[in-house]
Amino acid sequence: MLDMDELEEFLKTVMSQIGANRYIDNMISEVMSLALFADLYRTSPMADIRKYHPKARRMVSHNKRWVYIFHVEEDVVIVDRIRPVKTIVK
């Protein structure tokens, strides 16, 4: 996941190594939770979300700083992007 790799590199510049690792581990846990809970999220009506996939859905992180944009194909959840919440406007 390129977004996660880039985010991890950024976090290492503003946090300790341990803090960055914990932050990323929490994000990975949230993404993994979609394996169980993806069906709870409907297709997003927002153009900023649907530009990644026509049936894209979104989940906001527990700290409300990130949006996980994903879609479901058969029984597989595919995370298309991870974006800061503040960049989703329409």
N, CA, C and O atoms as a GROMACS GRO file, in nm:
protein
  360
    1MET      N    1   0.084  -0.117   0.000
    1MET     CA    2   0.000   0.000   0.000
    1MET      C    3   0.088   0.123   0.000
    1MET      O    4   0.149   0.159   0.101
    2LEU      N    5   0.094   0.186  -0.112
    2LEU     CA    6   0.181   0.300  -0.131
    2LEU      C    7   0.147   0.415  -0.035
    2LEU      O    8   0.237   0.477   0.021
    3ASP      N    9   0.017   0.443  -0.017
    3ASP     CA   10  -0.022   0.551   0.074
    3ASP      C   11   0.034   0.526   0.214
    3ASP      O   12   0.084   0.618   0.278
    4MET      N   13   0.024   0.403   0.262
    4MET     CA   14   0.073   0.371   0.396
    4MET      C   15   0.225   0.386   0.404
    4MET      O   16   0.277   0.436   0.503
    5ASP      N   17   0.295   0.343   0.300
    5ASP     CA   18   0.441   0.355   0.300
    5ASP      C   19   0.483   0.502   0.304
    5ASP      O   20   0.573   0.539   0.379
    6GLU      N   21   0.417   0.584   0.224
    6GLU     CA   22   0.449   0.727   0.222
    6GLU      C   23   0.416   0.792   0.356
    6GLU      O   24   0.492   0.874   0.407
    7LEU      N   25   0.302   0.756   0.413
    7LEU     CA   26   0.263   0.810   0.542
    7LEU      C   27   0.362   0.770   0.650
    7LEU      O   28   0.399   0.851   0.735
    8GLU      N   29   0.403   0.645   0.649
    8GLU     CA   30   0.500   0.598   0.749
    8GLU      C   31   0.630   0.677   0.740
    8GLU      O   32   0.686   0.715   0.842
    9GLU      N   33   0.678   0.701   0.620
    9GLU     CA   34   0.801   0.778   0.604
    9GLU      C   35   0.784   0.921   0.657
    9GLU      O   36   0.873   0.974   0.722
   10PHE      N   37   0.669   0.982   0.630
   10PHE     CA   38   0.642   1.116   0.682
   10PHE      C   39   0.637   1.114   0.834
   10PHE      O   40   0.698   1.199   0.900
   11LEU      N   41   0.564   1.019   0.892
   11LEU     CA   42   0.550   1.013   1.037
   11LEU      C   43   0.685   0.999   1.107
   11LEU      O   44   0.705   1.052   1.216
   12LYS      N   45   0.775   0.928   1.045
   12LYS     CA   46   0.909   0.912   1.105
   12LYS      C   47   0.984   1.044   1.114
   12LYS      O   48   1.077   1.056   1.193
   13THR      N   49   0.944   1.143   1.033
   13THR     CA   50   1.009   1.273   1.038
   13THR      C   51   0.951   1.363   1.147
   13THR      O   52   1.014   1.460   1.188
   14VAL      N   53   0.829   1.331   1.194
   14VAL     CA   54   0.764   1.415   1.294
   14VAL      C   55   0.737   1.344   1.426
   14VAL      O   56   0.689   1.406   1.522
   15MET      N   57   0.766   1.214   1.432
   15MET     CA   58   0.744   1.135   1.554
   15MET      C   59   0.867   1.048   1.579
   15MET      O   60   0.958   1.038   1.497
   16SER      N   61   0.864   0.988   1.695
   16SER     CA   62   0.968   0.888   1.722
   16SER      C   63   0.939   0.765   1.636
   16SER      O   64   0.827   0.749   1.586
   17GLN      N   65   1.036   0.680   1.621
   17GLN     CA   66   1.019   0.556   1.545
   17GLN      C   67   0.908   0.471   1.605
   17GLN      O   68   0.823   0.417   1.534
   18ILE      N   69   0.908   0.461   1.738
   18ILE     CA   70   0.806   0.382   1.808
   18ILE      C   71   0.667   0.442   1.787
   18ILE      O   72   0.571   0.370   1.761
   19GLY      N   73   0.657   0.574   1.798
   19GLY     CA   74   0.528   0.642   1.778
   19GLY      C   75   0.476   0.622   1.637
   19GLY      O   76   0.358   0.595   1.617
   20ALA      N   77   0.564   0.636   1.539
   20ALA     CA   78   0.524   0.617   1.399
   20ALA      C   79   0.478   0.474   1.376
   20ALA      O   80   0.378   0.451   1.307
   21ASN      N   81   0.550   0.378   1.432
   21ASN     CA   82   0.511   0.238   1.416
   21ASN      C   83   0.374   0.210   1.477
   21ASN      O   84   0.293   0.138   1.419
   22ARG      N   85   0.348   0.265   1.596
   22ARG     CA   86   0.218   0.246   1.661
   22ARG      C   87   0.106   0.307   1.579
   22ARG      O   88  -0.001   0.248   1.562
   23TYR      N   89   0.131   0.426   1.529
   23TYR     CA   90   0.031   0.496   1.449
   23TYR      C   91  -0.005   0.413   1.326
   23TYR      O   92  -0.123   0.394   1.295
   24ILE      N   93   0.095   0.365   1.256
   24ILE     CA   94   0.074   0.283   1.136
   24ILE      C   95   0.007   0.151   1.173
   24ILE      O   96  -0.082   0.106   1.101
   25ASP      N   97   0.048   0.090   1.282
   25ASP     CA   98  -0.015  -0.036   1.325
   25ASP      C   99  -0.164  -0.016   1.351
   25ASP      O  100  -0.245  -0.102   1.316
   26ASN      N  101  -0.201   0.097   1.412
   26ASN     CA  102  -0.342   0.126   1.436
   26ASN      C  103  -0.417   0.144   1.304
   26ASN      O  104  -0.530   0.097   1.289
   27MET      N  105  -0.355   0.210   1.209
   27MET     CA  106  -0.419   0.229   1.078
   27MET      C  107  -0.436   0.095   1.007
   27MET      O  108  -0.539   0.070   0.945
   28ILE      N  109  -0.337   0.010   1.016
   28ILE     CA  110  -0.347  -0.123   0.954
   28ILE      C  111  -0.460  -0.202   1.018
   28ILE      O  112  -0.535  -0.272   0.948
   29SER      N  113  -0.474  -0.192   1.149
   29SER     CA  114  -0.584  -0.261   1.218
   29SER      C  115  -0.720  -0.211   1.169
   29SER      O  116  -0.813  -0.289   1.150
   30GLU      N  117  -0.729  -0.080   1.148
   30GLU     CA  118  -0.854  -0.025   1.098
   30GLU      C  119  -0.885  -0.077   0.958
   30GLU      O  120  -0.999  -0.114   0.928
   31VAL      N  121  -0.784  -0.079   0.873
   31VAL     CA  122  -0.803  -0.131   0.737
   31VAL      C  123  -0.844  -0.278   0.743
   31VAL      O  124  -0.933  -0.320   0.670
   32MET      N  125  -0.779  -0.354   0.828
   32MET     CA  126  -0.811  -0.496   0.840
   32MET      C  127  -0.953  -0.519   0.891
   32MET      O  128  -1.015  -0.621   0.860
   33SER      N  129  -1.004  -0.425   0.970
   33SER     CA  130  -1.142  -0.439   1.020
   33SER      C  131  -1.244  -0.437   0.907
   33SER      O  132  -1.356  -0.484   0.924
   34LEU      N  133  -1.206  -0.383   0.793
   34LEU     CA  134  -1.298  -0.382   0.679
   34LEU      C  135  -1.331  -0.523   0.631
   34LEU      O  136  -1.434  -0.544   0.568
   35ALA      N  137  -1.245  -0.619   0.662
   35ALA     CA  138  -1.275  -0.758   0.625
   35ALA      C  139  -1.406  -0.803   0.690
   35ALA      O  140  -1.477  -0.887   0.634
   36LEU      N  141  -1.436  -0.749   0.806
   36LEU     CA  142  -1.560  -0.785   0.876
   36LEU      C  143  -1.672  -0.684   0.856
   36LEU      O  144  -1.789  -0.721   0.852
   37PHE      N  145  -1.636  -0.557   0.844
   37PHE     CA  146  -1.737  -0.452   0.850
   37PHE      C  147  -1.760  -0.374   0.720
   37PHE      O  148  -1.834  -0.276   0.722
   38ALA      N  149  -1.700  -0.412   0.610
   38ALA     CA  150  -1.713  -0.336   0.485
   38ALA      C  151  -1.858  -0.320   0.442
   38ALA      O  152  -1.896  -0.216   0.387
   39ASP      N  153  -1.938  -0.420   0.466
   39ASP     CA  154  -2.079  -0.413   0.423
   39ASP      C  155  -2.161  -0.311   0.501
   39ASP      O  156  -2.272  -0.278   0.461
   40LEU      N  157  -2.108  -0.260   0.610
   40LEU     CA  158  -2.178  -0.158   0.686
   40LEU      C  159  -2.173  -0.021   0.617
   40LEU      O  160  -2.251   0.068   0.651
   41TYR      N  161  -2.083  -0.006   0.523
   41TYR     CA  162  -2.064   0.122   0.456
   41TYR      C  163  -2.126   0.117   0.317
   41TYR      O  164  -2.104   0.024   0.240
   42ARG      N  165  -2.206   0.221   0.286
   42ARG     CA  166  -2.270   0.229   0.155
   42ARG      C  167  -2.180   0.300   0.056
   42ARG      O  168  -2.082   0.365   0.094
   43THR      N  169  -2.213   0.286  -0.071
   43THR     CA  170  -2.141   0.360  -0.175
   43THR      C  171  -2.154   0.509  -0.143
   43THR      O  172  -2.262   0.557  -0.112
   44SER      N  173  -2.044   0.579  -0.152
   44SER     CA  174  -2.042   0.721  -0.117
   44SER      C  175  -2.105   0.805  -0.227
   44SER      O  176  -2.085   0.778  -0.346
   45PRO      N  177  -2.182   0.906  -0.189
   45PRO     CA  178  -2.235   0.998  -0.289
   45PRO      C  179  -2.135   1.108  -0.328
   45PRO      O  180  -2.161   1.186  -0.420
   46MET      N  181  -2.022   1.114  -0.258
   46MET     CA  182  -1.926   1.223  -0.278
   46MET      C  183  -1.837   1.199  -0.400
   46MET      O  184  -1.778   1.092  -0.415
   47ALA      N  185  -1.827   1.300  -0.485
   47ALA     CA  186  -1.745   1.290  -0.607
   47ALA      C  187  -1.598   1.267  -0.573
   47ALA      O  188  -1.529   1.194  -0.644
   48ASP      N  189  -1.550   1.330  -0.464
   48ASP     CA  190  -1.409   1.312  -0.425
   48ASP      C  191  -1.378   1.167  -0.389
   48ASP      O  192  -1.263   1.124  -0.398
   49ILE      N  193  -1.478   1.093  -0.349
   49ILE     CA  194  -1.461   0.952  -0.314
   49ILE      C  195  -1.479   0.865  -0.438
   49ILE      O  196  -1.398   0.776  -0.465
   50ARG      N  197  -1.586   0.890  -0.512
   50ARG     CA  198  -1.618   0.807  -0.628
   50ARG      C  199  -1.519   0.820  -0.742
   50ARG      O  200  -1.519   0.736  -0.833
   51LYS      N  201  -1.434   0.920  -0.741
   51LYS     CA  202  -1.336   0.931  -0.850
   51LYS      C  203  -1.236   0.816  -0.848
   51LYS      O  204  -1.168   0.790  -0.948
   52TYR      N  205  -1.225   0.747  -0.735
   52TYR     CA  206  -1.134   0.633  -0.725
   52TYR      C  207  -1.197   0.503  -0.773
   52TYR      O  208  -1.128   0.413  -0.821
   53HIS      N  209  -1.328   0.495  -0.761
   53HIS     CA  210  -1.401   0.377  -0.809
   53HIS      C  211  -1.549   0.415  -0.810
   53HIS      O  212  -1.596   0.482  -0.718
   54PRO      N  213  -1.624   0.373  -0.912
   54PRO     CA  214  -1.766   0.410  -0.918
   54PRO      C  215  -1.848   0.363  -0.797
   54PRO      O  216  -1.951   0.423  -0.764
   55LYS      N  217  -1.804   0.256  -0.732
   55LYS     CA  218  -1.876   0.205  -0.615
   55LYS      C  219  -1.794   0.222  -0.487
   55LYS      O  220  -1.804   0.141  -0.395
   56ALA      N  221  -1.715   0.326  -0.483
   56ALA     CA  222  -1.628   0.350  -0.368
   56ALA      C  223  -1.710   0.381  -0.243
   56ALA      O  224  -1.815   0.444  -0.248
   57ARG      N  225  -1.657   0.333  -0.133
   57ARG     CA  226  -1.713   0.359   0.000
   57ARG      C  227  -1.605   0.428   0.081
   57ARG      O  228  -1.489   0.432   0.041
   58ARG      N  229  -1.644   0.482   0.196
   58ARG     CA  230  -1.543   0.547   0.281
   58ARG      C  231  -1.563   0.511   0.426
   58ARG      O  232  -1.676   0.495   0.473
   59MET      N  233  -1.453   0.499   0.496
   59MET     CA  234  -1.453   0.481   0.640
   59MET      C  235  -1.358   0.584   0.698
   59MET      O  236  -1.244   0.596   0.653
   60VAL      N  237  -1.405   0.658   0.796
   60VAL     CA  238  -1.321   0.758   0.862
   60VAL      C  239  -1.247   0.690   0.977
   60VAL      O  240  -1.304   0.609   1.050
   61SER      N  241  -1.119   0.723   0.993
   61SER     CA  242  -1.038   0.662   1.098
   61SER      C  243  -1.090   0.699   1.236
   61SER      O  244  -1.166   0.795   1.252
   62HIS      N  245  -1.048   0.622   1.336
   62HIS     CA  246  -1.093   0.647   1.474
   62HIS      C  247  -1.055   0.786   1.523
   62HIS      O  248  -1.126   0.844   1.605
   63ASN      N  249  -0.943   0.839   1.476
   63ASN     CA  250  -0.901   0.972   1.520
   63ASN      C  251  -0.954   1.083   1.430
   63ASN      O  252  -0.922   1.200   1.449
   64LYS      N  253  -1.034   1.046   1.332
   64LYS     CA  254  -1.102   1.138   1.241
   64LYS      C  255  -1.006   1.222   1.156
   64LYS      O  256  -1.040   1.332   1.114
   65ARG      N  257  -0.887   1.169   1.132
   65ARG     CA  258  -0.789   1.241   1.050
   65ARG      C  259  -0.775   1.182   0.911
   65ARG      O  260  -0.725   1.249   0.820
   66TRP      N  261  -0.819   1.059   0.892
   66TRP     CA  262  -0.798   0.989   0.765
   66TRP      C  263  -0.928   0.930   0.714
   66TRP      O  264  -1.017   0.893   0.790
   67VAL      N  265  -0.936   0.922   0.582
   67VAL     CA  266  -1.048   0.854   0.518
   67VAL      C  267  -0.991   0.738   0.439
   67VAL      O  268  -0.904   0.755   0.354
   68TYR      N  269  -1.042   0.619   0.468
   68TYR     CA  270  -1.005   0.500   0.392
   68TYR      C  271  -1.108   0.486   0.281
   68TYR      O  272  -1.227   0.467   0.308
   69ILE      N  273  -1.064   0.493   0.158
   69ILE     CA  274  -1.153   0.482   0.042
   69ILE      C  275  -1.135   0.342  -0.014
   69ILE      O  276  -1.024   0.300  -0.047
   70PHE      N  277  -1.246   0.270  -0.024
   70PHE     CA  278  -1.237   0.129  -0.064
   70PHE      C  279  -1.358   0.089  -0.146
   70PHE      O  280  -1.459   0.160  -0.150
   71HIS      N  281  -1.348  -0.024  -0.210
   71HIS     CA  282  -1.464  -0.085  -0.276
   71HIS      C  283  -1.456  -0.235  -0.255
   71HIS      O  284  -1.353  -0.289  -0.216
   72VAL      N  285  -1.568  -0.300  -0.281
   72VAL     CA  286  -1.577  -0.444  -0.260
   72VAL      C  287  -1.602  -0.512  -0.394
   72VAL      O  288  -1.693  -0.474  -0.468
   73GLU      N  289  -1.521  -0.612  -0.422
   73GLU     CA  290  -1.539  -0.695  -0.541
   73GLU      C  291  -1.558  -0.838  -0.493
   73GLU      O  292  -1.466  -0.901  -0.439
   74GLU      N  293  -1.680  -0.888  -0.514
   74GLU     CA  294  -1.719  -1.019  -0.462
   74GLU      C  295  -1.699  -1.019  -0.311
   74GLU      O  296  -1.769  -0.946  -0.241
   75ASP      N  297  -1.606  -1.097  -0.259
   75ASP     CA  298  -1.582  -1.100  -0.115
   75ASP      C  299  -1.450  -1.034  -0.076
   75ASP      O  300  -1.399  -1.055   0.034
   76VAL      N  301  -1.394  -0.954  -0.166
   76VAL     CA  302  -1.264  -0.893  -0.143
   76VAL      C  303  -1.280  -0.742  -0.126
   76VAL      O  304  -1.344  -0.675  -0.207
   77VAL      N  305  -1.220  -0.689  -0.019
   77VAL     CA  306  -1.217  -0.545   0.003
   77VAL      C  307  -1.088  -0.491  -0.055
   77VAL      O  308  -0.979  -0.540  -0.023
   78ILE      N  309  -1.099  -0.390  -0.139
   78ILE     CA  310  -0.982  -0.328  -0.201
   78ILE      C  311  -0.976  -0.184  -0.155
   78ILE      O  312  -1.066  -0.105  -0.181
   79VAL      N  313  -0.868  -0.148  -0.086
   79VAL     CA  314  -0.847  -0.011  -0.041
   79VAL      C  315  -0.783   0.065  -0.156
   79VAL      O  316  -0.672   0.035  -0.199
   80ASP      N  317  -0.857   0.164  -0.206
   80ASP     CA  318  -0.810   0.240  -0.321
   80ASP      C  319  -0.716   0.354  -0.281
   80ASP      O  320  -0.616   0.377  -0.347
   81ARG      N  321  -0.749   0.423  -0.174
   81ARG     CA  322  -0.666   0.535  -0.128
   81ARG      C  323  -0.688   0.557   0.020
   81ARG      O  324  -0.789   0.516   0.077
   82ILE      N  325  -0.592   0.624   0.080
   82ILE     CA  326  -0.606   0.675   0.215
   82ILE      C  327  -0.574   0.823   0.205
   82ILE      O  328  -0.464   0.862   0.165
   83ARG      N  329  -0.670   0.906   0.242
   83ARG     CA  330  -0.652   1.051   0.227
   83ARG      C  331  -0.683   1.122   0.357
   83ARG      O  332  -0.763   1.072   0.436
   84PRO      N  333  -0.620   1.237   0.381
   84PRO     CA  334  -0.658   1.317   0.497
   84PRO      C  335  -0.804   1.362   0.485
   84PRO      O  336  -0.850   1.396   0.376
   85VAL      N  337  -0.876   1.362   0.595
   85VAL     CA  338  -1.016   1.401   0.596
   85VAL      C  339  -1.034   1.539   0.536
   85VAL      O  340  -1.128   1.562   0.460
   86LYS      N  341  -0.946   1.630   0.568
   86LYS     CA  342  -0.961   1.769   0.524
   86LYS      C  343  -0.952   1.786   0.372
   86LYS      O  344  -0.988   1.891   0.320
   87THR      N  345  -0.904   1.685   0.301
   87THR     CA  346  -0.893   1.698   0.155
   87THR      C  347  -1.018   1.650   0.082
   87THR      O  348  -1.026   1.660  -0.040
   88ILE      N  349  -1.115   1.596   0.156
   88ILE     CA  350  -1.240   1.550   0.097
   88ILE      C  351  -1.342   1.663   0.114
   88ILE      O  352  -1.386   1.692   0.225
   89VAL      N  353  -1.379   1.726   0.003
   89VAL     CA  354  -1.468   1.844   0.014
   89VAL      C  355  -1.599   1.827  -0.059
   89VAL      O  356  -1.697   1.892  -0.024
   90LYS      N  357  -1.605   1.741  -0.161
   90LYS     CA  358  -1.732   1.731  -0.236
   90LYS      C  359  -1.762   1.587  -0.272
   90LYS      O  360  -1.864   1.560  -0.334
   0.00000   0.00000   0.00000
